[in-house]
Structure formats: structure tokens, C-alpha cells
Amino acid sequence: MGAAKNNNWAILEGEGGGSSGGNDASSSSSQIPYSSSVVDTSLPLPLMIPRIIELCKDLFSNWRELDDSLFSVERVSGGITNLLLKVSVKEEDKESSITVRLYGPNTDYVINRQRELQAIKYLSAAGFGAKLLGGFGNGMVQSFINARTLAPSDMRQPKIAAEIAKELGKFHKVNIPGPKEPQLWVDILKFFEKASTLVFEEPDRQKLYETISFEELYKEIIELREFTGLLNAPVVFAHNDLLSGNLMLNEEEERLYLIDFEYGSYNYRGFDIGNHFNEYAGYDCDYTFYPTKEEQYHFIKHYLQPDKPDEVSAREVESVFIETDAYKLASHLYWAVWAIIQARMSPIEFDYLGYFFLRYNEYKKQKPLTFSLVTSYLSASV
């Protein structure tokens, strides 16, 4: 392991965090330990395990004298951004488990870590996600959630959809201190600035990259920003990445968890819901799975009034439906431009450039339908 100074972690200092190790992994202390250690994410798991154990001992004083044989480390999941590891420790007559989240290399190009750490403290206090236990140079340690990760097909089930809607409604009511301006277009334009000036080492990928018309893409971003602005959509603290992999369900306890807030920010309500609906398609982008109008209404009713969904007025449901339909286009542009950067920066084997074209082509396919729908709605509302 190497050492690196992480200035982002300093934001927790003075708020009950930022000590340099020494806490109990199960402690309820407000002090959140930090280690400057960096774990090489390119290592195969067998070579990474000793470094993970060393990291845990560095962070948590009650584990320092334990033999390495009492630790077990297994991969929980690896999306297209992070690597999640479950660390279990046998202590006398009990076994404790935590989650170590390793940031993907170069993810700081697309993720504001300072914003994430600022939010996670308050979201955790409000009962969302795993508890933050510690941090290190390229990741964080959180409590282990005993639940299964959802698949895209799970999100279509009416009971689960209703529960997601209910939790998202609560999530949107959390107050995160600091500026509350929506970050959608700020982030997309930052992504665009980076994405439009890349150079690829591989000739084939460079050739494919050069087929992207950044002039056209920029015009689409600006046009959609102006168009969605007509809706005056409410601004909430949004998850912004509510795909199936960021939803976990404990079926015995019937408890749903929203996890991983690294893209979280104040944003338009319709973007968070529309983005979630787009994720019904999965990474394969099979938009035949996009929720029907009936399924969207079911979700929106439970989002607005989970205890009495049938009492939500048709006018209110229609308003959120229109807002969501408009911002689903912004979701396509957001992840399309994000994918271009990832194609150059991420070491993860995933066809990011292919993903750009899937999202951008779906945007262009849906744009005339959505513009017509929203324009008609706005005309009738005058």
C-alpha cells in the first residue's frame, strides 16, 4: 500500500470525524477514522486481501492484535465504477462484517468526492445507506448490509416499485446543508468539457471517438436545458444513480435500502425519477423494459403519497409524469457524456463508447415524442 493525502476527508473534521485511526469497527463514536493508505485496485483479489486486512487493522484498534487467519475477504460486487469487498472477522464468539468500497481509478474525473462525503453523513443519520465507519486514500469503509442487490427485473414488480417510490420520497426530503442549486447542467457541461478534448491511445477507439459530433451534442445539451426549464421542476437532494445495483432488499425484514450516494446532489426531482425509469433497461439498454404509463403512474402515486396512493389527484400524477418524461432525456445525455470520459479513463473492461451510442441514440429516438408530449401539456396548462 502507498500513502496519499486525501483533502476531501478533511471536511468531516470539526464535525466529529477525521481522526487517524483507533476506533472500534462497531463503535458508535462520532469519530470517523481515516488512513492515508491506498489499495492498488489492479491487483488480483488474492494479492489484495493482505492489504485489505492491513488497512482494517490500521483503521480499527480492536482488530490490530488479531491474527490474519481470523479475517476473510470476498468480493461482493463490482459495478462499472467501484469494487465492493465484504470483510468478515471472527472475534471470540461472534463474527463481524464490514464493507470496503474501493473507488475505481480516475473516478474523480466524474465524481465529486467532497460532495459525496458532505452528504453521506446526513443521509446516514436519516437512515439511508450503510453507516460510514472509516475512510482511506482511495475508498471508504461502511457497515455491512445483509440484503441482496436487486436486478433490473425486480424493479418492475409492483410491490418493490412501490417500496422504491416510498423510500425515494423520503430521500428527497432529507436536508443537506450547503448550496441547494441543481447540479444537473453544471455536471453535464463539466463532463462535456472533459469528454470533448480526449485522445485515445488505441487507433480504433480514436477513430470511433472522432465520429462523435461534439458540436451537435453541445447544441442538444443547451436546447434540452432550456426546454426542461419551462417546467419549473422542484429541486430536491437527489440520488442521481438509482439503478438496480444501488438498491438492496432484505426480504425477511421486508426492508429496502438505497445505497451509494457518490453521484448525489441537489437536482431536479424529475431527473431522479426519470433516471430510475431508464435503468429498467439495465446496462444492455433494452428500452423495451422502460415502464409503461400504468407502471409509471403506480410509482408516482406511491412516491407522492405512499400511505394513500389512490387518493393522489390525477392532475398531480400527470404533472410528475410529464416532468419525469422530460428529464429522462437529460438522464440519457448525462450518462452518454459520462461514458465518453470513462471510455478513456476507466481500466474496467466495459464498452463505454458503445454505451455512449446506446444512450445518445435512445435520446434522439425519444426526443421528438417527449417534446411533443411536454409541449402539448404546457399549452393545455396555460
MARKE-110654 format. One line per field, with one value per residue (C-alpha): x, y, z; residue number from 1. Coordinates in nm, 4 decimals, m for minus. Example, Ala and Ser with C-alpha at 12.3 -4.5 7.8 and 13.67 -1.06 7.14 Angstrom:
xx: [1.2300, 1.3670]
yy: [m0.4500, m0.1060]
zz: [0.7800, 0.7140]
resi: [1, 2]
This chain:
xx: [0.0000, 0.1110, 0.0210, m0.1767, m0.3203, m0.6962, m0.8021, m1.1691, m1.1779, m1.0902, m1.4500, m1.5505, m1.3041, m1.4760, m1.7995, m1.6948, m1.4658, m1.1224, m0.9161, m0.6177, m0.7392, m0.8058, m1.1804, m1.3675, m1.5240, m1.8581, m1.8230, m2.0984, m1.8410, m1.8772, m1.5042, m1.4567, m1.1045, m0.9028, m0.5961, m0.3824, m0.3270, m0.4097, m0.5032, m0.3964, m0.7251, m0.5424, m0.4231, m0.5938, m0.8030, m0.5577, m0.2834, m0.5238, m0.6510, m0.3403, m0.3520, m0.7220, m0.6568, m0.3677, m0.5959, m0.8674, m0.6158, m0.4854, m0.8363, m0.9798, m0.7766, m0.9743, m0.8598, m0.4891, m0.3769, m0.5928, m0.4264, m0.4765, m0.6307, m0.9365, m1.0154, m1.1933, m1.2333, m1.4677, m1.5837, m1.9442, m1.9846, m1.8017, m2.0060, m1.8597, m1.7247, m1.6347, m1.5205, m1.7032, m1.5462, m1.7004, m1.4563, m1.5582, m1.3717, m1.4090, m1.3830, m1.4296, m1.7937, m1.9083, m1.8388, m1.8412, m1.8685, m1.7968, m1.7902, m1.4783, m1.5562, m1.2631, m1.3051, m1.2347, m0.9179, m0.9719, m1.3295, m1.2562, m1.2992, m1.6731, m1.7428, m1.7221, m1.5886, m1.6126, m1.9828, m2.0329, m1.8699, m2.0606, m2.3908, m2.3229, m2.3069, m2.6575, m2.8074, m2.6714, m2.8217, m3.1555, m3.1382, m3.0201, m2.7461, m2.4720, m2.3122, m1.9798, m1.7146, m1.3890, m1.2041, m0.8756, m0.6826, m0.8986, m1.2145, m1.4288, m1.5386, m1.9067, m2.1304, m2.2327, m2.5928, m2.7374, m2.9507, m2.9456, m2.8785, m3.1760, m3.1774, m3.3468, m3.6386, m3.7052, m3.7777, m4.0799, m4.2560, m4.5423, m4.4684, m4.0969, m4.1652, m4.3989, m4.1336, m3.8648, m4.1008, m4.1752, m3.8045, m3.7159, m3.9868, m3.8287, m3.4807, m3.5901, m3.6980, m3.3510, m3.1922, m2.8220, m2.6526, m2.4843, m2.5805, m2.9040, m2.8749, m2.9480, m2.6256, m2.7567, m2.6448, m2.3325, m2.2237, m2.3193, m2.1262, m1.8234, m1.8420, m1.8743, m1.5668, m1.3584, m1.5177, m1.4642, m1.0852, m0.9803, m0.7215, m0.7298, m0.4159, m0.5884, m0.6405, m0.9754, m1.1177, m0.9817, m1.1481, m1.4814, m1.4432, m1.3925, m1.7331, m1.8975, m2.0175, m1.9451, m2.0944, m2.4240, m2.4001, m2.3438, m2.6447, m2.8619, m2.7485, m2.8275, m3.1620, m3.2725, m3.1617, m3.3826, m3.6739, m3.6816, m3.6506, m4.0075, m4.1356, m4.0049, m3.9437, m3.8942, m3.5345, m3.4539, m3.1462, m3.1352, m2.9610, m2.8988, m2.7911, m3.0818, m3.0084, m3.0811, m2.7241, m2.7796, m3.0906, m3.0764, m3.3600, m3.3734, m3.6737, m3.7023, m3.7270, m3.9023, m3.6603, m3.5321, m3.2031, m3.0882, m2.7075, m2.4048, m2.4515, m2.1428, m2.3451, m2.5852, m2.6536, m2.9317, m3.1106, m3.4449, m3.6953, m3.7935, m3.4343, m3.4058, m3.7318, m3.6748, m3.3221, m3.4572, m3.7101, m3.4323, m3.2478, m3.5256, m3.3371, m3.0200, m2.6657, m2.7788, m3.0060, m3.3059, m3.5635, m3.8496, m3.8351, m3.8969, m4.2009, m4.5416, m4.7534, m4.9532, m4.6343, m4.5084, m4.8383, m4.8181, m4.4676, m4.5577, m4.8656, m4.6596, m4.3858, m4.6277, m4.8481, m4.7257, m4.9904, m5.2846, m5.1644, m5.5156, m5.6008, m5.3400, m5.5162, m5.4931, m5.3673, m5.0748, m4.9789, m4.9879, m4.7690, m4.4953, m4.5316, m4.4652, m4.1756, m4.0237, m4.0647, m3.8795, m3.5913, m3.5472, m3.3896, m3.1436, m3.0575, m2.9622, m2.7374, m2.5789, m2.4719, m2.3850, m2.1300, m2.0118, m1.9441, m1.7087, m1.4857, m1.4989, m1.4010, m1.0709, m1.0106, m1.1526, m0.9470, m1.2654, m1.3489, m1.6745, m1.7702, m1.8164, m1.8076, m2.0712, m2.2713, m2.2454, m2.4040, m2.6790, m2.7772, m2.7388, m2.9331, m3.2152, m3.2147, m3.2549, m3.5281, m3.7289, m3.6718, m3.9485, m4.2034, m4.1175, m4.1005, m4.4454, m4.5909, m4.4475, m4.5367, m4.8990, m4.9161, m4.7759, m5.0123, m5.3131, m5.1967, m5.1960]
yy: [0.0000, 0.3501, 0.6714, 0.9654, 1.2747, 1.2964, 1.6561, 1.5723, 1.3791, 1.6993, 1.8185, 1.5715, 1.7244, 1.9526, 1.7601, 1.4595, 1.2873, 1.2737, 1.1014, 0.8991, 0.5549, 0.3926, 0.3342, 0.0103, m0.1078, m0.1457, 0.1748, 0.4324, 0.7030, 1.0113, 0.9983, 0.8540, 0.7130, 0.7883, 0.6170, 0.7625, 0.4093, 0.3412, m0.0055, m0.0945, m0.1886, m0.3526, m0.6360, m0.9758, m1.0470, m1.2965, m1.0310, m0.7578, m0.9454, m0.8925, m0.5213, m0.5024, m0.6765, m0.4376, m0.1441, m0.2682, m0.3114, 0.0386, 0.1852, m0.0162, m0.0560, m0.3535, m0.5621, m0.4753, m0.7724, m1.0297, m1.2944, m1.2540, m1.6019, m1.4647, m1.2365, m1.3370, m1.1124, m1.1715, m0.9706, m0.8577, m0.6848, m0.4744, m0.2335, m0.0175, 0.2344, 0.0731, m0.2545, m0.3723, m0.6177, m0.7874, m0.8269, m1.0695, m1.1047, m1.3831, m1.2436, m1.4883, m1.5971, m1.3560, m1.2654, m0.9046, m0.7903, m0.4598, m0.3386, m0.1895, 0.0239, 0.0861, 0.3767, 0.2947, 0.4575, 0.8045, 0.8250, 1.1733, 1.2869, 1.2206, 1.2080, 1.4931, 1.3092, 1.6160, 1.6477, 1.2763, 1.2901, 1.6048, 1.4298, 1.0829, 1.1977, 1.3444, 1.0672, 0.8062, 0.9958, 0.9937, 0.6145, 0.5846, 0.3530, 0.1950, 0.3688, 0.5354, 0.3703, 0.4962, 0.6261, 0.5775, 0.7144, 0.5595, 0.4450, 0.4128, 0.1518, 0.1116, m0.1152, m0.4351, m0.4511, m0.8007, m0.7895, m0.8858, m0.6455, m0.6026, m0.6940, m0.4643, m0.7092, m0.6721, m0.3019, m0.3825, m0.5807, m0.3621, m0.4242, m0.3487, m0.0487, 0.0940, 0.0496, 0.2148, 0.5065, 0.5400, 0.5386, 0.7821, 1.0179, 1.0114, 1.0519, 1.3659, 1.5217, 1.4992, 1.8385, 1.8507, 2.1718, 2.3891, 2.5318, 2.3939, 2.4884, 2.1987, 2.0491, 1.8671, 2.1081, 2.2136, 1.8491, 1.7694, 2.0693, 1.9766, 1.6262, 1.7720, 1.9915, 1.6881, 1.4496, 1.6785, 1.7045, 1.3405, 1.1457, 0.7657, 0.5533, 0.2795, 0.3819, 0.2011, 0.3724, 0.7089, 0.6598, 0.5759, 0.8726, 1.1038, 1.0041, 1.1869, 1.5343, 1.7413, 2.0479, 1.8631, 1.7194, 2.0630, 2.2051, 1.9202, 1.9865, 2.3577, 2.3008, 2.0445, 2.2672, 2.5476, 2.3142, 2.1443, 2.4862, 2.5583, 2.3037, 2.4745, 2.1315, 2.1076, 2.0768, 1.8069, 1.6287, 1.3537, 1.0179, 1.0591, 0.6971, 0.4823, 0.1734, m0.1785, m0.2197, 0.0651, m0.0938, m0.3751, m0.5781, m0.7824, m0.9999, m1.1454, m0.7994, m0.6580, m0.3652, m0.1831, 0.0088, 0.2901, 0.2798, 0.4513, 0.8265, 0.9200, 1.0998, 1.2555, 1.6290, 1.8811, 1.8271, 1.8236, 1.5744, 1.4618, 1.3729, 1.1303, 0.9548, 0.9597, 0.8284, 0.5435, 0.4531, 0.4481, 0.1962, m0.0596, m0.1223, m0.2377, m0.1982, m0.3629, m0.0631, m0.2740, 0.0037, m0.2328, m0.2705, 0.1013, 0.1192, 0.1579, 0.4621, 0.2484, 0.1354, 0.4932, 0.6127, 0.3340, 0.4509, 0.8209, 0.7683, 0.5771, 0.8387, 1.1239, 0.9564, 0.6078, 0.5545, 0.6534, 0.6267, 0.6065, 0.9464, 1.1308, 1.3550, 1.2702, 1.6226, 1.5816, 1.2417, 1.3769, 1.6721, 1.4461, 1.2088, 1.4928, 1.6249, 1.2766, 1.2194, 1.5417, 1.4718, 1.1131, 1.2773, 1.4605, 1.1260, 0.9894, 1.2878, 1.2786, 0.9146, 0.9380, 1.2152, 1.0414, 0.7258, 0.9057, 1.0080, 0.6597, 0.5090, 0.6933, 0.6905, 0.3680, 0.0451, m0.1596, m0.3807, m0.2314, m0.0949, 0.2643, 0.4095, 0.1589, 0.2672, 0.6308, 0.5475, 0.3367, 0.6205, 0.9001, 0.7132, 0.6462, 1.0153, 1.1076, 0.8456, 0.9678, 1.3416, 1.4212, 1.2125, 1.3781, 1.7304, 1.6823, 1.5415, 1.8165, 2.0976, 1.9777, 1.9563, 2.3069, 2.4501, 2.2938, 2.4285, 2.7916]
zz: [0.0000, m0.0672, 0.1088, m0.0209, 0.1398, 0.0866, 0.1434, 0.0877, 0.4134, 0.5993, 0.5584, 0.8287, 1.0738, 1.3176, 1.2553, 1.4606, 1.2134, 1.0626, 1.3311, 1.2222, 1.3217, 1.6542, 1.6628, 1.7167, 1.3877, 1.5667, 1.7669, 1.7737, 1.8328, 1.6158, 1.5418, 1.1929, 1.1486, 0.8370, 0.6935, 0.4161, 0.2797, m0.0845, m0.2091, m0.5627, m0.7349, m1.0260, m0.8020, m0.8251, m0.5155, m0.3543, m0.3578, m0.2486, 0.0596, 0.2821, 0.2040, 0.2917, 0.6250, 0.6943, 0.6155, 0.8529, 1.1336, 1.0683, 1.0941, 1.3830, 1.7002, 1.8344, 1.5353, 1.5440, 1.7527, 1.5717, 1.3590, 0.9850, 0.9733, 1.1550, 0.8593, 0.5416, 0.2381, m0.0532, m0.3482, m0.3079, m0.6408, m0.8885, m1.0931, m1.3655, m1.1140, m0.7794, m0.6243, m0.3114, m0.0684, 0.2344, 0.5229, 0.7996, 1.1278, 1.3845, 1.7365, 2.0240, 1.9985, 1.7279, 1.3669, 1.2465, 0.8858, 0.7160, 0.3557, 0.1990, m0.1053, m0.3380, m0.5771, m0.9376, m1.0800, m1.2274, m1.0989, m0.9637, m1.3244, m1.2959, m0.9199, m0.6703, m0.3633, m0.1434, m0.2254, m0.1570, 0.1863, 0.2761, 0.2016, 0.3363, 0.6988, 0.6846, 0.4727, 0.7126, 1.0073, 0.8238, 0.7910, 0.4317, 0.3136, 0.5170, 0.8144, 0.7392, 0.9592, 0.8132, 0.5127, 0.3315, 0.0357, m0.2364, m0.0665, 0.2429, 0.4953, 0.5756, 0.7784, 0.6002, 0.4802, 0.4988, 0.1869, m0.1778, m0.4617, m0.6931, m1.0609, m1.3172, m1.3427, m0.9683, m1.0091, m1.2276, m0.9541, m0.8252, m0.4560, m0.4922, m0.7194, m0.4543, m0.1857, m0.4010, m0.4635, m0.0917, 0.0029, m0.2743, m0.1498, 0.1971, 0.0481, m0.1345, 0.1956, 0.3568, 0.4096, 0.3234, 0.4429, 0.1847, m0.1567, m0.2962, m0.6626, m0.9012, m1.0353, m1.3439, m1.6143, m1.4217, m1.4126, m1.7738, m1.9043, m1.6917, m1.8364, m2.1862, m2.1441, m2.0468, m2.2985, m2.5990, m2.5594, m2.5157, m2.7106, m2.7217, m2.7477, m2.9480, m3.3157, m3.3462, m3.0396, m3.1516, m3.4890, m3.3231, m3.0876, m3.3859, m3.5259, m3.2326, m3.3303, m3.0215, m3.1880, m3.2252, m2.8740, m2.7211, m2.9050, m2.7738, m2.4163, m2.4374, m2.6107, m2.3521, m2.0647, m2.1975, m2.2724, m1.9305, m1.7675, m1.8828, m1.6299, m1.3155, m1.1652, m0.7875, m0.6652, m0.4079, m0.2832, m0.5460, m0.5619, m0.9383, m0.9923, m0.8783, m1.0848, m0.9582, m0.8312, m0.5853, m0.4364, m0.1814, m0.0312, 0.2869, 0.2139, 0.5639, 0.7190, 0.4099, 0.4153, 0.1098, 0.1111, m0.1172, m0.1277, m0.2886, m0.2965, m0.4963, m0.7656, m0.5143, m0.5352, m0.5279, m0.8531, m1.0288, m0.8897, m1.2392, m1.3221, m1.0309, m1.1176, m1.4944, m1.4498, m1.2358, m1.5062, m1.7677, m1.5502, m1.6020, m1.9279, m1.7480, m1.8822, m2.2062, m2.2660, m2.3675, m2.3579, m2.4304, m2.0495, m1.9898, m1.7582, m1.9173, m1.8372, m1.5950, m1.4190, m1.4013, m1.2524, m0.9918, m0.8948, m0.8897, m0.6705, m0.4133, m0.4341, m0.3643, m0.1040, m0.0027, 0.2658, 0.0449, m0.3165, m0.4601, m0.3134, m0.5213, m0.7718, m1.1409, m1.2064, m0.9665, m1.1082, m1.4625, m1.3650, m1.2228, m1.5193, m1.7658, m1.5587, m1.5439, m1.9163, m1.9939, m1.7589, m1.8745, m2.1829, m1.9570, m1.7989, m2.1407, m2.2126, m1.8663, m1.8871, m2.2564, m2.1955, m1.8749, m2.0773, m2.3163, m2.0247, m1.8766, m2.2122, m2.1858, m1.8093, m1.6684, m1.6604, m1.6185, m1.9157, m2.0338, m2.3747, m2.2638, m2.6156, m2.7196, m2.4138, m2.5263, m2.8605, m2.6988, m2.4661, m2.7218, m2.9886, m2.7417, m2.6550, m3.0212, m3.0651, m2.7649, m2.8075, m3.0630, m2.8693, m2.5390, m2.6818, m2.8359, m2.5133, m2.2924, m2.5352, m2.5518, m2.1726, m2.1282, m2.3922, m2.2200, m1.8817, m1.9924]
resi: [1, 2, 3, 4, 5, 6, 7, 8, 9, 10, 11, 12, 13, 14, 15, 16, 17, 18, 19, 20, 21, 22, 23, 24, 25, 26, 27, 28, 29, 30, 31, 32, 33, 34, 35, 36, 37, 38, 39, 40, 41, 42, 43, 44, 45, 46, 47, 48, 49, 50, 51, 52, 53, 54, 55, 56, 57, 58, 59, 60, 61, 62, 63, 64, 65, 66, 67, 68, 69, 70, 71, 72, 73, 74, 75, 76, 77, 78, 79, 80, 81, 82, 83, 84, 85, 86, 87, 88, 89, 90, 91, 92, 93, 94, 95, 96, 97, 98, 99, 100, 101, 102, 103, 104, 105, 106, 107, 108, 109, 110, 111, 112, 113, 114, 115, 116, 117, 118, 119, 120, 121, 122, 123, 124, 125, 126, 127, 128, 129, 130, 131, 132, 133, 134, 135, 136, 137, 138, 139, 140, 141, 142, 143, 144, 145, 146, 147, 148, 149, 150, 151, 152, 153, 154, 155, 156, 157, 158, 159, 160, 161, 162, 163, 164, 165, 166, 167, 168, 169, 170, 171, 172, 173, 174, 175, 176, 177, 178, 179, 180, 181, 182, 183, 184, 185, 186, 187, 188, 189, 190, 191, 192, 193, 194, 195, 196, 197, 198, 199, 200, 201, 202, 203, 204, 205, 206, 207, 208, 209, 210, 211, 212, 213, 214, 215, 216, 217, 218, 219, 220, 221, 222, 223, 224, 225, 226, 227, 228, 229, 230, 231, 232, 233, 234, 235, 236, 237, 238, 239, 240, 241, 242, 243, 244, 245, 246, 247, 248, 249, 250, 251, 252, 253, 254, 255, 256, 257, 258, 259, 260, 261, 262, 263, 264, 265, 266, 267, 268, 269, 270, 271, 272, 273, 274, 275, 276, 277, 278, 279, 280, 281, 282, 283, 284, 285, 286, 287, 288, 289, 290, 291, 292, 293, 294, 295, 296, 297, 298, 299, 300, 301, 302, 303, 304, 305, 306, 307, 308, 309, 310, 311, 312, 313, 314, 315, 316, 317, 318, 319, 320, 321, 322, 323, 324, 325, 326, 327, 328, 329, 330, 331, 332, 333, 334, 335, 336, 337, 338, 339, 340, 341, 342, 343, 344, 345, 346, 347, 348, 349, 350, 351, 352, 353, 354, 355, 356, 357, 358, 359, 360, 361, 362, 363, 364, 365, 366, 367, 368, 369, 370, 371, 372, 373, 374, 375, 376, 377, 378, 379, 380, 381, 382]
